[in-house]
Amino acid sequence: MTIAWYLALSAIVFVLGAVGVITRRNPLVILLCLELMLNGGNLALIAFSRHFANGAGQIFGLAVMAVAASEVCVGLGLVVAINRRSLPLDVDRLSELRG
């Protein structure tokens, strides 16, 4: 398989995530779509790393995974805090988290 197949799949995953972020209003779905966008970029990094026989892309891929893990921790913490205060889980109606 050539690198074009990997890049096409990466672009499809990234675009699906971007469309989800733009169209959805639930914070959990937005977090999931952000993860899709990060995974699409990660796949492109790994594909370029494999194509050029260089390990730098794989190291950047691990860094992207660390950022994704921290984003999930912070995002889910905010969603739990919002849910405990009985605030709406609609991103458009949620103005701020006071506490």
Residue, then its C-alpha position, 0 to 999 in steps of 0.5 A: m500500500t502506498i502512502a496515499w491510502y494512509l493519507a486519504l484515510s487520515a483526511i477522512v477521519f479528520v474531516l469526520g471529526a471536524v464536521g462533528v465538532i462543528t455540528r454537534r452541541n453535546p460536550l461529550v460528542i465534541l470531545l469524541c470528535l476532537e479525539l477523531m481529529l487528533n487520531g487523523g493527524n496522528l495517522a498522517l504523522i505515522a504514515f509520513s514517518r514510515h514513508f521516509a523511514n524516520g522515527a521522528g513522526q512516531i515520537f510526535g505520534l506519542a506526543v499527540m497521544a499524551v495530549a489526547a489523554s490529558e484532553v480527555c481527563v480535563g474535558l471529562g472532569l468539566v463535563v462531570a462538574i457541569n452535570r453535578r451542578s445540573l447545568p444544561l449540557d448544551v454547548d450553546r446554552l452553557s455560558e460559564l461554570r461558576g463555583 
